[in-house]
Amino acid sequence: MIKRDRLGPGDKIPSERELSDRLSIGRSSVREALRALELLGLIETRRGEGTFLRDFKDHQLVPLIGTFLFDGDQTKEDIHDVKAILELGCLAVLVRNETADAKELTNSVGQLIEKTDNRLLQSIWMIISNYAGNDPDDERLQKLLASAREIQYSKRQ
């Protein structure tokens, strides 16, 4: 409904009554759903004004769910694997970029991910990194950077 009505951050959403009619559900269900969306930081209610969409680029839904999903030794290992895959993909994007400079490949992965200008990659990597933790002396990362330098060097020859 948000997408179809082209609502954006700051826009007022329909009233409980209108949502109930449009969705063919009871007002108590609408009220519960709105309460959940507000707890997640996706909407905000202003007394006497109505309910408004918030900018949900910064919402806390994924970190909140991640707290419950990313638990256990195997899951932690899986998170490190996913983080490595994302970092390798980031390097592949940068190496593919003709303007990429070998000096850039000595930056931290966080800085490299920003250089891809891919918001989805940045968001996913940030979430995964928060759970995996960062190790500046990570041997795997150094190997990835060395491989990316080799690929970039061979590409130019």
N, C-alpha and C positions, 0 to 999 in steps of 0.2 A: 504494500500500500504506500509505503514511504517512497519507493522507487517510482511507482506508477504515478503518484501525485507530484513527483519531482520536489519533494520536501528536502530541505537542507538544514544545516546547523542554524539554530536561531528561529526556525519556522515553528509556528504553532501547530500542534497536531489536533485532530478532531476531538470533540468532547467524548466523555465516557458513553453518553447516550448515542451519539453518532457512530462511534466505533462498534457499540453493541449492535446497532441496526445494520451497519455495513458488513459486519462479520457474522451476523446471525448467531450471536452468543449472548449469554447473560451478562448484565452489568457487573456482577460480582467477579466473573471471570476476567472481564476487561480490567477491573480495578486491581486484581491480583497481578495480572500481566504488567500493568503500568507500574505497580510497586516494584516488581522484579527488575524492570528496565531502569527504574530510577536508582535502585541499589547498585546496578551495574554501571551507572554513570552515563547511560545512553540518552536519558531525558531528564528534564528538571521541571518541577511543578512550582509555579509562582502563585501564591494565594491571590485570589481575585482576578488573575490574568489568564490562567490556563496552564497547559503543559506544552513544553517546547523541546525540540530536538537539540541535543548537544553535539558538539563535534566529536564523532565517535572514532576518529583516528587515534585518539589517545585513551580509549576506554580500557578498562581493566578486566575484560571478560576472559581473554586468553590466559593472562597470568593467574587469574582466580581459578580457572579450570585446571591449569597446569599444576597448581599446588596439589591437586588430588590425583592427577594422571602421572606425573613424573615422580614416582616414588618407587623405591626398590633398586637393588643392585643392577639387575639386567636393564632396567629402564635407564639408569644413569649411563650405562655403557652404550645403549642405543642413542641417547642424547648426544654423546660425544661423537658417535658415528655420523649422525645427522649434521652436527656442526661441521665436521670435516667435509662432508659432501657439499654443504652450502659454501664453505670457504673455497673448495676446489672449483665449484661452479663460478664463483665470483672471479677467481683468477682467470678462468677460461674466458669470461666476458671481457675482462680487462685486456687479456692478451689478444683477443680478436679485434679489439679497438686499435685501429692504425695509429692513433695519436698516443697510445700508452708508451710511457718511457720506462726503461729499466729501473731508473731511480725511484719511480713510484712504487715498484714492487718491493722496496725495502721498508715501506710504511707498515704500520700495524694493520691487521686484517680489518679492524673496524674502520680505519681510514680508507682502505681499499674498497670496502663494501659501499661506503658513501660515494666513492668515485663512479660506481656503476650507474648512479642515478635511478636505481630501481627500488622504489619505496617498499614493495612487497618483500623483496630480498632483504632489505634493511630491517624491516619489522620482524620478519621470521628469524633472522640471524640474531637480532637483539634479544628476542625472547629465549631462543635456544641457548645463547651465550650466558644469559642470566642464570639458567638452570645448570649449565655445564661448568660455568666458572671460567675464568681466563687465566692462562699460565703464560707469562711473557717469554719464558724459556722453553716453550713447548717445542720439542724436537720435530714433531709431525708438521707443525707450521713452518718451521725452517726448511724442511724437505719440500713442502708445497711451494714455498717462495722460490727455492732453488730450481725446481722443475719449471715453474712459470718463467723464470729468467731464461732457462735453456730453450723453451718453446719460443719465446719472444726473439731470442737471438737467432735461432735457426729459421724463423719465419722471415727475418729481414735479409737473410743471405740468399 
